[in-house]
Amino acid sequence: MMRKIFMTILYSILALLFSGGFFLVFSPQFGDPPNQKKSLFYEKYDNYLDGEFKNEERFDMMTGDMSMREFISGDSGRMKPDPILPLKIDFANFKSLSNDEIQFSWLGHSAFLLKVNGKIIMLDPMLGKYAAPVPMPMLKRYSPEIAISLDNIDSIDMVLFSHDHYDHLDYKTIKKIKDKVKMFYVPLGLGGHLNSWGVDESSIIELNWNQSVLNDKIELVCLPARHFSGRGLSDRNSTLWSSWAIISDLGKIYFSGDTGYGNHFKRIGDEYGPFDLALLDCGQYNDAWKYSHMIPEEGVQASLDLKASQFMPIHWGAFTLSTHDWADPVKRAFKFSEKKQLNMIYPEIGEIVILGNKTEKKWWKKY
């Protein structure tokens, strides 16, 4: 009898290991990291060493202890109890807005929709339900609704990605929009994921830090960030992570992607600033990973380094990926912005904003 129970447990474990291994190898969610030929090509770059991309400054994955129990706990502060219902964007109406000024809308977390010089641009359009390769309740989007219907989007001129983590690069979102996008601009190596999901190579441009490309009078500059990459168990730092500058005659926008605070902000501000708006990562932070994400006060300081006229905290409002209360990023950033006399904006998810305009409604207080 005991032998039978033991064999049943053993076979169950083996079945789980086999199915898990099969999923890791064959699931399209994981994408396709650079092959050996591309890896050899990257060796000519200063920020690629020993088969991995490197940060400009010191980077430790963990900078302190973090309780896994604390991380997965479902207390009411960090796990948003009620859905955040976004304002709804009519894409046809958004396309018809004036070409004489820049309009943008926050789609939650780090995702944005912009209209610049009449061109439609999306930044890190992660619009899936889960910030993970499989449905995980603790990583579920706060709202079952998103601000814009992907089915109603007919054409997107440019999509920019900052890196390949699941809360920024989403397989299901790409599958829905890939045939509507004219050009994807990504840091080195990330194009392999897109290509494996059906995006034609001719529609993908990969850039290293400090490289730029011009698209109809809009300059897109791939810039450093302090972070890391990887979607599977063996592809850590095989693709590059970046921030972006979007420069046109109508204004300059800086998009941080994910990043820890560092000297790169001052250099970028000196070379490409002043910026009209800085969209800066200051959510999902933790003392245990201080080099890969900024706390809100660092986000404010980064905005000052960038010489930005306006600052907006991003990487919050959609998912719980750390241990702080869900609205702490905007509360702390607002308090420190006032102290530093910095103009901070805080639009609702789905709200359409004209570059340079202020926002007044502290919408998070109603939740």
N, C-alpha and C positions, 0 to 999 in steps of 0.2 A: 504493500500500500504506500509506504513512504517513498519507495523508489518511483512509483507512478507519479506521485505528487511532485517529486524532485524533477522528473523528466518533463512533466507538464510545464513547470516554472522555467526550466532551462530552454525548452522550445519557444516559450513565450518571449523570453529575453532575446533569444536569437532572432525571432521574427521581428521584434521591435528594432533590433540593431540593423537587420537587413533592410527593413522598410525605411528606416532613417537614413541609412547609407544610400539607398536607391534615390530617396528624395534629394539628398545633398548633391548627388551626381547629375540627376536628370531633370530636376525642377527648373523651369526657365526663370523663376524668380531671382536666382542667384546671378544671372547674367553670364558674361564671358570675359574674364580678366585678360590682360594682354598676353599674347603667345610669346614664345622664345624669341622670334624674330623682332617683335616690337620691343621686348625687354632689352635686347642688344642695341637697338636703335636709341633707347633712352639713356644709354650709358654715356653718351656725349654731353649730357646735361649735368651741370654742377649740383643740382638738387636731386640727383639719382645716384645711389651708391649701394653696392652689394645687393642688387636686385630689388631695391625699395626706394621710393621717393622719401626725401628727408625734409624736415622743417629747417628754417633759417636759424632759429634759436633753440635753446634746450627744450626737449620735450620728453616728459615722462607720462606714460599712460595713466598710472595711478600715483597720486601725490598725497594719499592719506588712506585711512581705513573707512570703509563704508559697509554698514550692516545690510546684508541681503534681505533680512527680515524687514528692515525699515524701508528698503527700496520697493518691496512687493506689497507692503501693507496698503490697505484700502481706506485710510482715514479720510474724513470728509473734506479736509483742507486741501490736500494735494490732488485728490481725485474729484474732478468736477461733478457734483451731484446731479445737476440739471443740464440738459442740452443747451449749448450756445447756438441760438438760431441766427444764422447769418442773414444779412440783407441780400436780396436777390439781384443779380446783375443781368440785364437784358443785353446780350452780346451785340445784337444788331444796333442797338442804341449806343453802346459803348464805341463801336466802330465809327459811328456817325458824329462823334464829338469833334469839336474844333481841332484842326491841325496846327493852330497857332500857339498852343500851350500843351504841356505834358499833363496827362491824366493817369492816375493809377488807382488800383484797388488791391487791398490786402485780402488774400484768400485763406488766411489762417496759417499758423506756424511760420514758415519762411517762404510761402508761395505768394507770388504777385502777378497781376495782370497790368500791363502798361500800354499806353499809346504815346509814342514818341515820333514826331515828324510824320504822322499819319501811319506809322508802322505799329503792328500789334506784337508785343513782346511778353513772354512769360518767363518768370524766374522761379526755379526749383518747383515746378508745378506738381507737387505731391498732393493728389486729391483722392487717394484711396482711403479705405476705412481703418486700416491697421498700419502702424509704423513698424511692421515686421513682415517676414516672408510668409508667415502663416497667421491665421486669425488668433490673436491673443487678447483676451478681455482687458487686461491691464494696459494694453497699448492701443486701445480702440479710440478713434476720433470722438471728441466730446459730443458732436452732433451727427445725427444720421444724414443731415443735409449739408450740401456744399453751396457756396455762393453762386456758382455758375454751372449751368448744364453743359457738359462736354458734348452732348448731342447737338446742341444749338450752335456750337462753334464751327464755322465753315472754313476759316483760314487763319493761320498764325504765321507771322513773318519770321519770328525768331524765338527760340527757346534757349535759355542759358541755364546750365547746371553748375553747382558749386562743388559737388562731390557725390560719391555713390552710396551713401548710407540710406537706409530704407525710409527714413523720415524726410528725405529730399528727392530721391530717385525711386519712383514707384512703377513697377512693371505694368500694373493694370492701367494706370493713367497713360503711360506711353502707348500701350496697345490701342487705346481709344483715340489718341490725338496724332499718332505718328504720320498718318496719311494727310493730315491737314497742315503740317508744319513744313515751311519752306527750308529753314536752316536751323540746325542744332549747333550751338557753340559750347564746348565742354573742355575741361582740363585734360591733360594727356592721359590716355588709357581708357577714359570713360566711354569713348565711342564704341568700344568692343561690346559693352552691355547693350547699347542701343542697336547696334548692327545685329546682334543675336536675337533681338526682339522684332526684327523686320524693318528697321530704318535703313535706307539705302546709304552706302558710304559716301556718295556724292552730296548728301544732305548734312554731313557731319564735318565740322572743323574742330580739330583739337589744338589747344594752345598751351604753351608753358607760361610760367609766371613772367610778366613784363612783356609778353607778346600781345599784339593787338591786330584787329581786323576792322575794315571799314565796310559798312553795309548801308548804302544809300545815305551818306552824310551822317551816319551814326557810328561813332567809334566805340568798339567794345574792347576793353583792356582786361586781360586775365592777370590777376594780381595775387601776391602771396596771402596766405592765411596760416594760422597755427593750429593744425588739426591732424587728422589721419583719415584713412579710408579702408574699405573692405566690406564685402558682403557675405563671404563664406568663412570656412575654417582655415583656409590656407592662402588667402589673397591679401593679407594685411599690407597696406601701403603700396599695392601693385599699381594703383591708379593715383593720379594727383588730386589734390584738393585746392580750392582757390577762392578768392573773392573777385569781384568784378567792378569796373567803372564803366558807366554808360554815359557817353559824352555826346552832346549835340548842341546846336546853336540855341536850343530852347532851355538848356540846363544840364547840370551834371548830377548824376545819381551814383552813390556808392552802395554796393550790396555785399555784405560781409560773408555770406554763407555761414558756416560754423567756424568759429575761431576763438582761441584764447587771446588775451591781451598781449601785445608785444610791440617791438620797435617798428614793425612794418607800417603801423598806422601813421606815425609821424613822417616816414619817408614817402608814403603814398600821398599824404596831405601836401607835402612840400612839392612833389613832382606833378600831381594831377589836380590838386585842389585849387581854390576852395570849392567845396561841393555844395550844391543847393539842398541836398537831402542825403542823409546817411541812414541806411537800413542795417541795423546792427544786432547781431546775436547777443542777447543777454537774458535768455531763458533756458531752463533745463540745466542749470549750473549746479555744481556740488564742489565742496572743498577737496573731494577725492580726485577730481579731474580738472584742476584749475588751469592747466595748460591748454585744454581743448575747448573750453567754453568760458565766456565772460560773465561775471556777476553784473548786475545792473549798473553799479557805480563805475565799473570799468568800461561799460558800453558808453556811458556819458563821457568819460575821459577820452575814449577812442574817437568820439564825434568831435571833440575839441581838437584832438590831434589832426583830424582830417580837415579841419577848418570848415565844418559843415554849418550852414545856416539853420538847418532843421535836422532833428534826430528822431528816429522812430525805433522803439524796441521791437525785435522780432524773435522768432523761435519760441513762441508761447501761444496760448489761446486755442490749441487744437488737440494736443496730446500731453499726457503726463509721462515724462521720461526721466524725472529726477524726484527729489524728496521734498522740495519746497512747495508751499501752497501755490495753487494754479495761477493766482493773480499777483503773486509777489513781484514778478519781473516788472510789470507796469507800475505798480505802487512804488517800489523802490526807485525805479528810474525817474518817475515823476518827481519824487521828493528831492533827489540829488540834482536833477535838471534845474529845478527852481533855485537851489542853492548856488549852482554854477551859472545861473541866468542864461540857460540854454533853451532855445525854443524846441520843445518836444511836442510831437503830434501823436495821437492815439486813436485813429479811426476805427470804427466798427468793422468787423469782417464783412466784406462785400460793399462797404461804403466807397463811393467814387470821390477821389480827392484831386483837386488841381494843384500842381506843384507850386509851392509857396504859400498856399492857404493854410490857415490854422484849423485845428479841431477843438471843440469845446466840451463835448459830451463825454463824461466819464462812464461809459456804457457798462463796464464790468461791475459796477456797484449794484446793478439790478439783479445780479445772480447770487 
